[in-house]
Amino acid sequence: MPVEASADGQSQIKQRGLCAPGLILAKRMIVIRFSGITEDRLLATKTAELRKHVEDHKLSVTGEPVLAFYNPPWTLPFFRRNEIMLELDGA
């Protein structure tokens, strides 16, 4: 049964009696993936690249970047998977 999100993102779900503890609503994100050690300088560079791509393609984003680091610290830098995500506005 499809449910449309409203301004607060959950009122339609609650009205239909579908609210469950820990429910996470879907979001559309734009993501840049990269490897390496996640130092402030690299994070700033990759965030700027992602924001430039958003601007170049006339997309609209909301909120702050979400950082995702998937590997343990002993993983070699060139094998590490890191991501920076921005939520697309109106998604």
Rosetta constraint file for C-alpha pairs under 8 A:
AtomPair CA 3 CA 12 HARMONIC 6.77 0.50
AtomPair CA 3 CA 13 HARMONIC 6.48 0.50
AtomPair CA 4 CA 12 HARMONIC 6.46 0.50
AtomPair CA 4 CA 13 HARMONIC 7.82 0.50
AtomPair CA 5 CA 9 HARMONIC 4.87 0.50
AtomPair CA 5 CA 10 HARMONIC 6.23 0.50
AtomPair CA 5 CA 11 HARMONIC 7.43 0.50
AtomPair CA 5 CA 12 HARMONIC 6.14 0.50
AtomPair CA 5 CA 13 HARMONIC 7.53 0.50
AtomPair CA 6 CA 10 HARMONIC 6.58 0.50
AtomPair CA 6 CA 11 HARMONIC 6.40 0.50
AtomPair CA 6 CA 12 HARMONIC 6.39 0.50
AtomPair CA 9 CA 25 HARMONIC 7.59 0.50
AtomPair CA 10 CA 14 HARMONIC 6.30 0.50
AtomPair CA 11 CA 15 HARMONIC 6.09 0.50
AtomPair CA 12 CA 16 HARMONIC 6.36 0.50
AtomPair CA 13 CA 17 HARMONIC 6.43 0.50
AtomPair CA 13 CA 18 HARMONIC 5.35 0.50
AtomPair CA 13 CA 19 HARMONIC 5.76 0.50
AtomPair CA 14 CA 18 HARMONIC 5.86 0.50
AtomPair CA 14 CA 19 HARMONIC 5.14 0.50
AtomPair CA 19 CA 23 HARMONIC 6.95 0.50
AtomPair CA 27 CA 87 HARMONIC 6.93 0.50
AtomPair CA 27 CA 88 HARMONIC 7.82 0.50
AtomPair CA 27 CA 91 HARMONIC 6.28 0.50
AtomPair CA 28 CA 87 HARMONIC 5.98 0.50
AtomPair CA 28 CA 88 HARMONIC 5.65 0.50
AtomPair CA 28 CA 91 HARMONIC 5.48 0.50
AtomPair CA 29 CA 85 HARMONIC 6.11 0.50
AtomPair CA 29 CA 86 HARMONIC 5.47 0.50
AtomPair CA 29 CA 87 HARMONIC 4.41 0.50
AtomPair CA 29 CA 88 HARMONIC 5.39 0.50
AtomPair CA 30 CA 85 HARMONIC 5.66 0.50
AtomPair CA 30 CA 86 HARMONIC 5.40 0.50
AtomPair CA 30 CA 87 HARMONIC 6.43 0.50
AtomPair CA 30 CA 88 HARMONIC 6.62 0.50
AtomPair CA 31 CA 50 HARMONIC 7.38 0.50
AtomPair CA 31 CA 83 HARMONIC 6.50 0.50
AtomPair CA 31 CA 84 HARMONIC 5.67 0.50
AtomPair CA 31 CA 85 HARMONIC 4.46 0.50
AtomPair CA 31 CA 86 HARMONIC 6.57 0.50
AtomPair CA 32 CA 46 HARMONIC 7.36 0.50
AtomPair CA 32 CA 50 HARMONIC 6.30 0.50
AtomPair CA 32 CA 83 HARMONIC 5.60 0.50
AtomPair CA 32 CA 84 HARMONIC 5.52 0.50
AtomPair CA 32 CA 85 HARMONIC 6.72 0.50
AtomPair CA 33 CA 81 HARMONIC 6.98 0.50
AtomPair CA 33 CA 82 HARMONIC 5.73 0.50
AtomPair CA 33 CA 83 HARMONIC 4.46 0.50
AtomPair CA 33 CA 84 HARMONIC 6.76 0.50
AtomPair CA 34 CA 80 HARMONIC 7.96 0.50
AtomPair CA 34 CA 81 HARMONIC 6.11 0.50
AtomPair CA 34 CA 82 HARMONIC 5.37 0.50
AtomPair CA 34 CA 83 HARMONIC 6.28 0.50
AtomPair CA 35 CA 77 HARMONIC 6.49 0.50
AtomPair CA 35 CA 78 HARMONIC 5.54 0.50
AtomPair CA 35 CA 79 HARMONIC 6.51 0.50
AtomPair CA 35 CA 80 HARMONIC 5.02 0.50
AtomPair CA 35 CA 81 HARMONIC 5.13 0.50
AtomPair CA 35 CA 82 HARMONIC 5.84 0.50
AtomPair CA 36 CA 77 HARMONIC 4.33 0.50
AtomPair CA 36 CA 78 HARMONIC 5.38 0.50
AtomPair CA 36 CA 79 HARMONIC 7.47 0.50
AtomPair CA 36 CA 80 HARMONIC 5.92 0.50
AtomPair CA 36 CA 81 HARMONIC 7.64 0.50
AtomPair CA 36 CA 82 HARMONIC 7.75 0.50
AtomPair CA 37 CA 42 HARMONIC 7.98 0.50
AtomPair CA 37 CA 77 HARMONIC 5.50 0.50
AtomPair CA 37 CA 80 HARMONIC 7.64 0.50
AtomPair CA 38 CA 42 HARMONIC 6.28 0.50
AtomPair CA 38 CA 43 HARMONIC 6.34 0.50
AtomPair CA 38 CA 82 HARMONIC 7.80 0.50
AtomPair CA 39 CA 43 HARMONIC 6.26 0.50
AtomPair CA 40 CA 44 HARMONIC 6.06 0.50
AtomPair CA 41 CA 45 HARMONIC 6.21 0.50
AtomPair CA 42 CA 46 HARMONIC 6.14 0.50
AtomPair CA 43 CA 47 HARMONIC 5.98 0.50
AtomPair CA 44 CA 48 HARMONIC 6.11 0.50
AtomPair CA 45 CA 49 HARMONIC 6.28 0.50
AtomPair CA 46 CA 50 HARMONIC 6.21 0.50
AtomPair CA 46 CA 84 HARMONIC 7.55 0.50
AtomPair CA 47 CA 51 HARMONIC 6.16 0.50
AtomPair CA 47 CA 65 HARMONIC 7.64 0.50
AtomPair CA 47 CA 84 HARMONIC 6.74 0.50
AtomPair CA 48 CA 52 HARMONIC 6.06 0.50
AtomPair CA 49 CA 53 HARMONIC 6.27 0.50
AtomPair CA 50 CA 54 HARMONIC 6.29 0.50
AtomPair CA 51 CA 55 HARMONIC 6.17 0.50
AtomPair CA 52 CA 56 HARMONIC 5.97 0.50
AtomPair CA 53 CA 57 HARMONIC 6.15 0.50
AtomPair CA 54 CA 58 HARMONIC 6.09 0.50
AtomPair CA 54 CA 59 HARMONIC 5.10 0.50
AtomPair CA 54 CA 60 HARMONIC 7.00 0.50
AtomPair CA 54 CA 61 HARMONIC 7.76 0.50
AtomPair CA 55 CA 59 HARMONIC 6.18 0.50
AtomPair CA 55 CA 60 HARMONIC 7.87 0.50
AtomPair CA 59 CA 88 HARMONIC 7.43 0.50
AtomPair CA 60 CA 88 HARMONIC 5.95 0.50
AtomPair CA 60 CA 89 HARMONIC 5.27 0.50
AtomPair CA 61 CA 86 HARMONIC 6.37 0.50
AtomPair CA 61 CA 87 HARMONIC 5.50 0.50
AtomPair CA 61 CA 88 HARMONIC 4.34 0.50
AtomPair CA 61 CA 89 HARMONIC 4.61 0.50
AtomPair CA 62 CA 86 HARMONIC 7.09 0.50
AtomPair CA 62 CA 87 HARMONIC 5.63 0.50
AtomPair CA 62 CA 88 HARMONIC 6.21 0.50
AtomPair CA 62 CA 89 HARMONIC 5.34 0.50
AtomPair CA 63 CA 86 HARMONIC 7.20 0.50
AtomPair CA 63 CA 87 HARMONIC 6.76 0.50
AtomPair CA 64 CA 86 HARMONIC 6.83 0.50
AtomPair CA 65 CA 84 HARMONIC 6.31 0.50
AtomPair CA 65 CA 85 HARMONIC 5.51 0.50
AtomPair CA 65 CA 86 HARMONIC 5.06 0.50
AtomPair CA 65 CA 87 HARMONIC 7.85 0.50
AtomPair CA 66 CA 84 HARMONIC 5.69 0.50
AtomPair CA 66 CA 85 HARMONIC 5.00 0.50
AtomPair CA 66 CA 86 HARMONIC 6.43 0.50
AtomPair CA 67 CA 82 HARMONIC 7.66 0.50
AtomPair CA 67 CA 83 HARMONIC 5.98 0.50
AtomPair CA 67 CA 84 HARMONIC 4.77 0.50
AtomPair CA 67 CA 85 HARMONIC 6.47 0.50
AtomPair CA 68 CA 82 HARMONIC 5.68 0.50
AtomPair CA 68 CA 83 HARMONIC 5.05 0.50
AtomPair CA 68 CA 84 HARMONIC 6.32 0.50
AtomPair CA 68 CA 85 HARMONIC 7.96 0.50
AtomPair CA 69 CA 81 HARMONIC 6.46 0.50
AtomPair CA 69 CA 82 HARMONIC 4.66 0.50
AtomPair CA 69 CA 83 HARMONIC 6.61 0.50
AtomPair CA 70 CA 80 HARMONIC 7.22 0.50
AtomPair CA 70 CA 81 HARMONIC 5.77 0.50
AtomPair CA 70 CA 82 HARMONIC 6.26 0.50
AtomPair CA 71 CA 75 HARMONIC 6.42 0.50
AtomPair CA 71 CA 80 HARMONIC 5.86 0.50
AtomPair CA 71 CA 81 HARMONIC 6.61 0.50
AtomPair CA 75 CA 79 HARMONIC 6.56 0.50
AtomPair CA 75 CA 80 HARMONIC 6.31 0.50
AtomPair CA 76 CA 80 HARMONIC 6.56 0.50
AtomPair CA 87 CA 91 HARMONIC 7.89 0.50
